[in-house]
Amino acid sequence: MPLNIDWQQILLHLFNFVILFAVLYFLLYKPVKQFMDERTEYYKNLDDEAKANLAESEKVKAEYTERLSQSEAEIAKSKEIARKELAMSIDAQKKQAENEAAKIIADARITAQREREKILKEAQGEIADMVTTATEKIVLGSGADAFDQFFAVAQRGESDE
């Protein structure tokens, strides 16, 4: 043997190494690889679930955004309807107030007209009483001449009109 190499020892060491490698492969590598594959699959599933949840939350967010927009539109529409109803109510109340004011004015005019007629009748009655009293005084105080004078004055007054 040159260089003092024992081939039998080398082959035995090589055989031991192959056996050790095979045992370690079956005992350590496969379980570790399986564990790593399971772990990779677990995290991949978590990632997929997170992506699905994110997509679902984006969908829900879009729906709520749309609902919010619709709600804002409905609120604006309701406000517009309320404004129109308020304007109509104000117009109706204004017309009612104008009608009441016109009625009050008409009633006041009628009342004023009645008062005027009443005052005129009273004044005519008082004038008639005064004329009667004056005539009686003239007739009683001066006799027949006074009656003729009054009658002449009355005729002149009628002809002037």
C-alpha positions, 0 to 999 in steps of 0.5 A, spaced: 500 500 500 502 505 497 502 512 502 499 507 507 492 508 504 487 502 507 482 502 501 478 497 506 477 503 511 475 508 506 470 504 503 467 502 510 467 510 512 464 511 505 459 506 507 458 509 514 457 515 511 452 513 506 448 509 511 448 515 516 446 520 510 440 515 509 438 515 516 439 522 517 435 523 510 429 519 513 429 521 520 431 528 519 430 531 512 423 528 510 420 531 517 423 537 517 421 538 509 414 536 511 414 541 517 416 546 512 411 545 507 406 545 512 408 551 514 409 554 507 402 552 506 399 555 512 402 561 511 399 561 504 392 560 506 393 565 511 395 570 506 389 567 501 384 569 507 387 575 508 387 577 501 379 574 500 378 578 507 381 585 504 377 584 497 371 583 501 372 589 506 373 593 499 367 590 496 363 592 503 367 599 503 364 600 496 357 598 498 357 603 504 360 608 500 355 607 494 349 607 500 352 613 503 352 617 496 345 615 495 343 617 502 346 624 501 342 624 494 336 622 498 337 627 504 338 633 498 332 630 495 328 630 502 331 637 503 328 640 496 321 637 498 321 640 504 323 647 502 318 646 496 313 644 501 315 650 506 314 655 500 307 652 498 305 653 506 308 660 506 304 662 500 298 659 502 299 662 509 300 669 505 294 668 501 290 666 507 292 672 511 291 677 504 284 674 504 283 675 511 286 682 511 281 683 505 275 681 509 277 685 514 278 691 510 271 690 506 268 689 513 271 695 516 268 699 509 261 696 510 261 698 518 264 705 516 259 706 510 253 704 515 256 709 521 256 714 515 249 713 513 247 712 521 251 719 522 247 722 516 240 720 518 242 722 525 244 729 522 238 729 517 234 728 523 237 733 527 237 738 522 229 737 521 228 738 528 232 744 528 228 746 522 222 745 525 224 748 531 226 754 528 220 754 523 215 754 530 219 760 533 218 764 527 211 762 526 209 763 533 214 769 534 212 773 528 205 771 525 203 770 518 208 774 515 214 770 518 210 764 514 210 767 508 217 769 508 219 762 510 215 759 505 219 764 500 226 762 502 224 755 502 222 756 494 228 760 493 232 754 496 229 749 492 229 753 485 237 754 487 238 746 487 
